[in-house]
């Protein structure tokens, strides 16, 4: 029987392990703290359409390919784990000034021309859709096909699914891929991938989020994901059963996990511009994580040598890209390729050099 080592226990590694075990591999997943990285510090938005921009055709196509897989992926996961991971059905991106409103129309025109459905709403349309939003909001972009998931429920459900499929968990840190005896290896350590394969152009991009719990005096959270840009800073509010996930800052500061006063201040100030009643919520958690960034904002999914497959560099879209990445990894493990993942081939970067046979550079 074929053996597989999955190095990294975030949603990418867990989903790859689950799918590979289902396909007949004997899978061992290595991670000293499964699910504790960027997968735990995420909003759970599935929004490739709302984030589209003219010229970014490959990113749109890749994200849309994963979005289309999410209903089936979630249904299969629910059947195994009993967990429904969805927390919202739609995404509403709002604009507070004329320039951002013009950008929403640009996005809608470009994305809709590629076969998708985004609807521009005027001020009245936004108020009708989400009455709790502030009066400063002047326009919106409604994506009825963009839901959101509870990232922590997703991590837990994937752990259950892996266990049911026979995946062995080993709470160990892998120091060298060459030392692993398995037939195949999937490198899915996110921002840390370059530590095990130094040529990979993957870096940590720090992001802070807040988790806010609704109190009896507070207005209910929005029914949709709410995204906005305030004073040039992106902000999102994602509903949860007990409140809201508020995010996210973005800093190029390496592996710095401190939550800063400035980051918390900006998130709350910007959120109040969008949802004035948010000040009545309880401050439940502040946490920072590392988005695994790549130079072109597309992940790296592909063979690095005869044994090693990389699945990392998903940036802020790791949750969104989980289903298509799992399918792409499974295709590579069975010596085929997934056409939808062609743009994520790591060989597009000249720095990615394979190991010599035997695992020695």
C-alpha angles and dihedrals in degrees: 000000000000116000125215132189116202110197110201130039105216122113091283095053093040094050092046090050092048094050094043093050089051089053093056105269121136098233132200118184117204119203130126091213113021115212096004099114132070090322088068093046102056142107096224096228119162098198115138092139098051090048094050121121132183111276096024094100097141093051091049093049094047094048093045091051089057094043090056089054096052099086093054093040092051093046091052091047092049091051090056102036104025090232126128103204099188118107102168136022102206144029126226118193113196135199126212099187139035096258093054091045089055089050090054090056090048091052093047094050093048098043094043090052086062095058103270132115123242121157125206113219127198123221092277092048092053092049091050092050097044113012093181094066120106124267090240089074107101105173142009144200114218120203107187092183097055113090130170134228135210100253095202093049087049092054091050093046092050091051089053091047092050091050091050090051092053100255112162115222119211118187093214135123112232111223098181131018090207090066094060112099097204125122092236135016130202114202107208105152096128114209091008096057093104090060089069096033107027097191093066111109094222122131137175117258110192119227130180125206135182127213113210124193120211117242123204091257094051125094116251117268118261115277091229136045107272119208128180146154115233120186087344094307121116117231132177136188117202119187121235130183092261102029143307140319108219121197170229144351121172127211135167095218104124120235097349110139098177117125106226130215090231092053093051091045093051094047094051094042093049093044091053089056089058102033110022095188093061091096089075092063123102116250101236107165143357117195140160132211142171124258108208100235128198129195094254100031092248121112126247111243118162149075119312095180139336092298109021126080120183123214106173144100097075094147113196092343103069094116093045093047097048100101097045091044092052090051092047093050092048090051091052091047089056091047097254132100135235109232093211090061097052092106090058095060106133090217088079085082115071091210093068104097122176125236117254116250109289093034099273121128 
